[in-house]
């Protein structure tokens, strides 16, 4: 289950990198700078990277527990942290999509 979530997160990262590259090219063509604050794409990318690293840490703890180096409680805690991080990421993604759809529905 965690490996599938990591694969999904990696797919999101690749798609996000593609979108970020296209946005950077568009911004440079239009002469738009980044004076107004942080880059939203970079923030999302960092967050997804953190979720992926949390999942990888949980995977490594599971492997260590199989060998007998880590207690089961540590593994359960790591898996729970990964699950919460993924649920939070999915919730934020759903809210962003909902906001985007609301913007599309606005009359011109």
N, C-alpha and C positions, 0 to 999 in steps of 0.2 A: 504494500500500500504506500509506504513512504517513498519507495523508489519510483513509483508511478507519479507521485506528487512532485518529486524532484524533476522528473522528465518533463512534466507539464510546466513547471516553473522555468526550466531551461528553455522550453519552447517560447514562453512569454518573453524571456530575456532576449532571445534572438529576434523576435518580432519587434520588441521595444527598441533594440539597437537599430533595426532597419528603419523604424519610424523616426528615431532620434536623428539618424544620419540624414534622412530626407528633410526633416524639419530644420536641421542646421544649414543644409544647402539652400533651402528656401529662404531662411532668415538672412543668410549672407547675400543672396541675390537681391532681396528687398531692402537690404541695409538696416535690418532690425538688429539691435544689440540686446544684450542681456543686462541692462542697467536696472531693471525693475525688481530684481531679486533673484532667487534661485531658479534653476532649470527644473521644471516639473518632471521631465523625462529622466533626468539624472536622479531625482529624488525617488521616483518609482523604481528605477533600476537598482539603486542602493537598497531599497526595501526588499525587493525580490532577491537580491544577492544575500541579504541577511536571512531571509526565510530558507533559501537553499542551504546556506551554511549551517543553520539550525537543524535542518533535515539530515545533512551529512554527519553532524555531530551525533545525532540520535542513531544513525546507521552504524557509526563506529562504536558507540556504546553497546549496541545490540551484538555486534561482532565480538567485542571484548567480553560481554557477558556469556556468550556461547563458549568462549575459551575458559571462563571462570575468573576473569580479572576484575569484573565490575559487579556490584550488587544489583539485584533485580529492581530495587527501589530507584536507583539512579537511571536505569533504562526506562522505567515507567515515567519518571519525571521528564526525561529528555523527549520521549515520544509525546507526552502531554504538551510540552512547550512547543514542539513542532506543530501539533494539531491546532493549538491556539493561534500560532503565527499564520498558518495557512488559512484558518477561518477568518482571521482579521484581514488578510490580504484579499480574500475572495469577497468579503463584505465591502471593503473599500472599492474594489473593482466594480461591484454591482452598483454602488452609489455613484461612481463616476459615469458609468454607462447610463444610469437613470437620469443623471443631470444632463448628459449629452442629448439624450432623447427628448428631454423637456425643452432644451434649447432648439432642437430641430422642429418641435411643434409650435414654437412661438410664431405668431403672425408677423409678417414684415410690414 
